[in-house]
Amino acid sequence: MQFVVGIVFRLSPAPPPPRLKNVADRTIVAITGASSGIGAVFARKLAAEHDLLLIARRKERLEELAGELTAAHPTHIEILPADLAEESDLESVASRIRGESRLALLVNNAGFGTKGLFWEADLASQERMHRLHVMATVRLTHAVLRNMIARDFGGIINVASVSAFVRSPGSVSYGATKSWMTVFTEGLYLELKNARSNVTMQALCPGFTYSEFHETMAVSRSRLAGPRFWMSAESVVDASLDGLRRRKLFVIPGWRYLLLTTVLSKLPTAARLGVEAAAGRAKLARQLHD
Ligand SMILES: NC(=O)c1ccc[n+]([C@@H]2O[C@H](COP(=O)([O-])OP(=O)(O)OC[C@H]3O[C@@H](n4cnc5c(N)ncnc54)[C@H](OP(=O)(O)O)[C@@H]3O)[C@@H](O)[C@H]2O)c1
């Protein structure tokens, strides 16, 4: 894809080779949560110019996607079926990417949501969410960064959410873990900037996006928000790749979400908490009907 090719061109210490038939010369993009939604779209948009490591639990889905993409592009695809909330699977993925000298981009995208009040919701799924959104992001980012920094080349996209900027009763762990992802990404951006590294960090913060996310949560999309607030996964990924080319730290696709996050962050704390409490009450009332 042009956008990442753009960054690869700009970050490469030497001029990049022209498109080669030998797949060993192509750079690799690793995508977690590639079996559906936003992750699968990243894979579809990047397959033309990169080899791919596709990571998720559903092996058949990854095989299906790999078949589709290798039929359409001269790409080499490796699938890594893994539950990233499980230590042994996480470590095997980290080991695979740790020494990969052709890795140009890591997309930490795997994630899920839960509903209900924190103290009523299942503790195991809250803890899984923290392991997936926080610990997997830490492990995989650490696995690739030293190598990228040594080569002064590459990028990491952490798929957070607009929820990172909104305290949300009814999805407290989700907002907290996504908020952590943005602060983590921002901190790394500063470390890399101070180190004068060309390695790029991005926190991608989508709002409501068509994918399997809400089916998995068993919530009705139409009850969450009107059609104008829903974005396609394609438009989210296009915004992310465009932001990567321009080295944007925060990418918040869609003007409505940009406005919402800007206004909320400017409100005095008491006013913001008032707005968030009211929105949370409405959300919990809707959840009762799902
Ligand atoms: N859709 C939205 O409205 C929205 C808004 C803001 C942010 N996001 C974020 O966008 C990211 C992608 O979500 P999506 O909207 O594309 O939803 P999705 O279609 O449900 O995709 C989620 C992906 O994560 C993978 N995944 C879930 N748990 C996993 C685990 N334990 N180990 C490995 N992979 C796991 C799933 O694959 P398997 O089930 O095969 O493992 C799937 O590929 C998530 O981080 C989500 O929080 C989504």
The ligand as a Tripos MOL2 file, in Angstrom:
@<TRIPOS>MOLECULE
LIG
   48    52     1     0     0
SMALL
NO_CHARGES

@<TRIPOS>ATOM
      1 N1        -15.5010   -1.5110   16.1720 N.am      1 LIG1
      2 C1        -15.4550   -0.4160   16.9040 C.2       1 LIG1
      3 O1        -16.4690    0.3150   17.0350 O.2       1 LIG1
      4 C2        -14.1510   -0.0010   17.5470 C.ar      1 LIG1
      5 C3        -14.0570    1.3170   18.0230 C.ar      1 LIG1
      6 C4        -12.8840    1.7160   18.6210 C.ar      1 LIG1
      7 C5        -11.8190    0.8470   18.7400 C.ar      1 LIG1
      8 N2        -11.9450   -0.4260   18.2790 N.ar      1 LIG1
      9 C6        -10.7940   -1.3260   18.4540 C.3       1 LIG1
     10 O2        -10.4030   -1.8360   17.1900 O.3       1 LIG1
     11 C7         -9.7240   -3.0750   17.3870 C.3       1 LIG1
     12 C8        -10.2380   -4.0640   16.3600 C.3       1 LIG1
     13 O3        -11.5920   -4.3380   16.6430 O.3       1 LIG1
     14 P1        -12.6770   -4.5200   15.4930 P.3       1 LIG1
     15 O4        -13.6240   -3.3810   15.5920 O.co2     1 LIG1
     16 O5        -12.0350   -4.8030   14.2020 O.co2     1 LIG1
     17 O6        -13.4610   -5.7800   16.0780 O.3       1 LIG1
     18 P2        -13.4890   -7.3130   15.6190 P.3       1 LIG1
     19 O7        -13.9680   -7.4320   14.2310 O.co2     1 LIG1
     20 O8        -14.2460   -8.0160   16.6950 O.co2     1 LIG1
     21 O9        -11.9530   -7.7510   15.6580 O.3       1 LIG1
     22 C9        -11.2840   -8.0180   16.8580 C.3       1 LIG1
     23 C10       -10.0520   -8.8500   16.5170 C.3       1 LIG1
     24 O10        -9.3270   -9.1230   17.7210 O.3       1 LIG1
     25 C11        -9.0340  -10.5050   17.7720 C.3       1 LIG1
     26 N3         -8.9200  -10.9460   19.1480 N.ar      1 LIG1
     27 C12        -9.8330  -10.8150   20.1520 C.ar      1 LIG1
     28 N4         -9.3870  -11.3970   21.2770 N.ar      1 LIG1
     29 C13        -8.1650  -11.9270   20.9740 C.ar      1 LIG1
     30 C14        -7.2000  -12.6650   21.7140 C.ar      1 LIG1
     31 N5         -7.4060  -13.0000   23.0020 N.pl3     1 LIG1
     32 N6         -6.0490  -13.0260   21.1010 N.ar      1 LIG1
     33 C15        -5.8280  -12.7080   19.8070 C.ar      1 LIG1
     34 N7         -6.7080  -12.0140   19.0520 N.ar      1 LIG1
     35 C16        -7.8550  -11.6350   19.6310 C.ar      1 LIG1
     36 C17       -10.2090  -11.1700   17.0410 C.3       1 LIG1
     37 O11        -9.8240  -12.4160   16.4950 O.3       1 LIG1
     38 P3        -10.1530  -13.8670   17.0970 P.3       1 LIG1
     39 O12       -11.5280  -13.8250   17.6600 O.co2     1 LIG1
     40 O13       -10.0030  -14.7590   15.8870 O.co2     1 LIG1
     41 O14        -9.0760  -14.0990   18.1080 O.co2     1 LIG1
     42 C18       -10.4290  -10.1930   15.8900 C.3       1 LIG1
     43 O15        -9.5380  -10.4750   14.8360 O.3       1 LIG1
     44 C19        -9.9710   -3.4810   18.8390 C.3       1 LIG1
     45 O16        -8.8180   -3.2320   19.6000 O.3       1 LIG1
     46 C20       -11.0980   -2.5550   19.2770 C.3       1 LIG1
     47 O17       -11.0270   -2.2770   20.6670 O.3       1 LIG1
     48 C21       -13.0810   -0.8730   17.6830 C.ar      1 LIG1
@<TRIPOS>BOND
     1     1     2 1
     2     2     3 2
     3     2     4 1
     4     4     5 ar
     5     4    48 ar
     6     5     6 ar
     7     6     7 ar
     8     7     8 ar
     9     8     9 1
    10     8    48 ar
    11     9    10 1
    12     9    46 1
    13    10    11 1
    14    11    12 1
    15    11    44 1
    16    12    13 1
    17    13    14 1
    18    14    15 2
    19    14    16 1
    20    14    17 1
    21    17    18 1
    22    18    19 2
    23    18    20 1
    24    18    21 1
    25    21    22 1
    26    22    23 1
    27    23    24 1
    28    23    42 1
    29    24    25 1
    30    25    26 1
    31    25    36 1
    32    26    27 ar
    33    26    35 ar
    34    27    28 ar
    35    28    29 ar
    36    29    30 ar
    37    29    35 ar
    38    30    31 1
    39    30    32 ar
    40    32    33 ar
    41    33    34 ar
    42    34    35 ar
    43    36    37 1
    44    36    42 1
    45    37    38 1
    46    38    39 2
    47    38    40 1
    48    38    41 1
    49    42    43 1
    50    44    45 1
    51    44    46 1
    52    46    47 1
@<TRIPOS>SUBSTRUCTURE
     1 LIG1         1 GROUP 0 **** ****
